[in-house]
Amino acid sequence: MAVTQRKGTLVNWDPENPDTWSATLAWKTLAISTYSLTLAFCVWFLVSALAPRLNDVGFDLTKGQLYWLTSMPGLSCGFLRLIYMFMPATIGTRKLVGISSLLYIIPMLGWFFAVQNPDTPYWWLLCLAFLCGIGGGSFSGYMPSTGFFFPKRLSGTALGIQAGIGNLGMSIIQLASPLLMGFGLLGMTWVAPARVEGGDLYIVNPAIFFIPWCLLAAVLAFTQLKDVPVKASVREQLDIFSNPDTWLMTLMYVMTFGTFSGFAAQFGLMINNNFGESSPLKLAVAGASYAFLAPLIGSLVRVAWGPLCDKYTGGLWTFVSGVGQAVCFAIAGYFTLAPEGMGAFWGFLVAMLAMFFFTGLGNAGTFKQMPMIMPKRQAGGAIGFTAAVASFGPFFVGIALSSMSATAWLWCCAAFCVVGSCVCWFCYARPGAPARG
C-alpha cells in the first residue's frame, strides 16, 4: 500500500516498510530542512564572526566582555533546544521549519542596526547575542524530525548529512563575513562604512546578507514539506529520562559536539588572545583568518562519516573520537603553556584542527547510535535532549577561557575526553557491550 496523505499529514507513513515509505519525499524533506538548518547555524555563530571586529569600528570592549558576548548564543541555544526537542511530535515538520526560518531574521536585523552605532549599550549587545541562540536551538527540532522520515538502515547517513551540512553554517558565516565586510552590498550605499586601517569596513553586511535566504527557506517549508503521523504530548515524551541511554549518550554528545561548538565559537578569540597582536607574543596572526577552518573540518568529517557509521557502528567511531580529542587537547595545551614564536602557534593550530577532525567522527557516531539503541520516538527525543545539553558548549568554553588560562582549560577537556572514552568503550564500543549501535 502506497503512502497517502491527508491535509499535509502522511497518514500511513512507515519508513521501515518499503510499501509505505517514499524515498523521494524523505530526501526532499532532508534537503529543505538542511538548507534551513545551515542558515540557522549562520545565525547562531553570527556573533563569533562579528565580535573580533567590534573594537575596530569604535566599540570599546574588554577581552572578558568579548568572551561573554560570544558565549551568550550558546547559553540561550541550550535552553531553546530543551523546548525544540518536543516540537517535532507536537507541531510537525512543516510548521517547525517554516516558523523557525522566519524567526532567524529577528536577531540578524537587530545586529544590523546595533553595529552601526558604537554607542550601543553592552547590555543590548548581550541581548542580541542571546537571541542568536534561536539558530542553534532549532537543531533539536530539525534532527528528530528528519529521523522520522528515514529507516534505521539510512539513519546514520541522513542525520550525518543534515548535521554536517547544517554545521557548515558555522564555517560559512565565519568565512563569508570578512569577505562581505569588504564592500557595500547592492542597494545599501546609504550605510556608511567604518574607516579602519587598510580601507573601509562594512561590518553590517554579514547581519543582513542572509535574510532573503531565510525568507526563501520559509516559503519552501510551508509549500513543500509534509508532517508524519508521530504525535505525542510533552508529558508522554518525558519517558526518555527513564532510559539510561539518554544520559550516557548525553555524555557522549557533550564530549563530541559540546567541545566542537564551544571551541569553534571561541577559536578566533583564542588565537588573538594567546598568539595575536593583542597577546604577549604580539605575533602577526589574526583569529578571523583561521576561525572558519574549525567548523569546516568538523562539519565535512561529520557528513563523510555517516555511511561509515552505518557500516561499522557508531559506538566505534565515538570511541575513536574521544581518544583522538584527548590527545589533541593535551598537545594544544602544551603549546599554550609557554609559547615562543610562530612555532608554538603552528603547533597549537595543527593540534586544534586535528581535534575538530575527531569531533566530526564522534558527532557522526553518536547520531548513528541513538536511533539504533533506542525506540524510534524515544530516539528523537533523546537526540533533542542530548543536543540541548551539548549546545551549552560555547557558553561554558567562553566562561572557562575568561576565568582560567587556555592551558588549564585544554587539559581539563583532555581529562574529560578520557573519561568519556572509557564510558563509550564499556557501554557501546567493546565486543559484547550492552548496547552496540
Secondary structure, DSSP 8 states (H G I E B T S, - for coil): ----EETTEETT--TTSGGG--HHHHHHHHHHHHHHHHHHHHHHTHHHHHHHHHGGGT----HHHHHHHHHHHHHHHHHHHHHHTTSTTTT-HHHHHHHHHHHTHHHHHHHHHHTT-TTS-HHHHHHHHHHTHHHHHTHHHHHHHHHTTS-HHHHHHHHHHHHHHHHHHHHHHHHHHHHHTTS--TT-TTS--EEETTEEE-TTHHHHHTHHHHHHHHHHHHHH--B-S----HHHHGGGGGSHHHHHHHHHHIIIIIHHHHHHHHHHHHHHHHTSTTSSS--S--GGGTTTHHHHHHHHHHHHHHHHHHHH-HHHHHHHHHHHHHHHHHHHHHHHHS--HHHHHHHHHHHHHHHHHHHHHHHHHHHHHHHHHS-HHHHHHHHHHHHHHHTTHHHHHHHHHHHS-HHHHHHHHHHHHHHHHHHHIIIIISTT-TT--
